[in-house]
């Protein structure tokens, strides 16, 4: 469920969702287009890794690749070390 505080915020969220599926931005490659291409009858694929998705599509759809998780953990560890060095913990 999406909760928006005002109409502009709701329209922004709606625009992001639409661009993610490829119907909002003209000329954009949405998730539907990408999936159609990946699972074309010629390729005979049944599975794919989230890591194979282009980064902008992963972000639009709200999926995280393993590399995204690792970057997030590294950033979190750096912040923790910085706080410990400053004596705030």
N, C-alpha and C positions, 0 to 999 in steps of 0.2 A: 504494500500500500504506500502510495506517495502522498505526503502531507506537505502542502505549500502554504506559506504564511500570507501570500498575496497573489493576485492574478499574474503579475509579471514573472514571479518565481515559478509558478506553475507552467507558464508558457515556455520558460527556459528549459525546465525539466522535460516537458513534452517535446521540445525541439531536439534535445539531445537524444531522447529515445527514438524519435523518428529518423534522425541521421544515422543512428546505430543500425537500423534495419534497412536503410538505404532508400527511403522514400522522400526525405526532406531536402537534402542537398543535391541539386542537379549535378550530374557528373561524378558523384561520389561513389565509392565502392562500399556498399553496405554489407552487413553480415549475410543477408539472403543471397546476394550475388556471389559472395566468396564461397559460401557453403555449396551453392549450385555448381560452381566450378570445381571445387574439391571432390564432391561426390558425383561427378558426371559419370554416365554409364561407361565411358571409355576407361576410366581409372579404376572402377570396381572397388572402391574403398568403402569400408564400413566404419572405420574409426579414424580419429585424428587427435593430436595433442593440442591443448590450449596454447602451448608454446608456438605452434605453427601459425596462429592467427597474427596478423599485423598488429603492432602495438596500439595504434589508434582504435582499431575495432575492439580489441580486448578492453581498453579503457571505456569505450562507449557502451559496451555491453555489461561491463562491471565484472569481468573475469580477471584473475591474476595468474600470471605464468609463474613458474618456479623462480625464474630470474627476478621477477618483481618482488616476490616474497623475500628472497635473499637480500636484495637491495634495501628493503624495508627493515629487515633485522639488523643489517650493518649500520644503517642510519640510527636506529634505536640504540644500539650498543655504543655508538660514538657519542650520542647525547648523554647517555648514562655516564660514560667515562669523563666527559666534560664537566658534568655536575659534580662528580666525585672529586675531580681536580680542584674545582672552585670551592669545595667544602660545603656545598649546599645540601649534601646528603649525609 
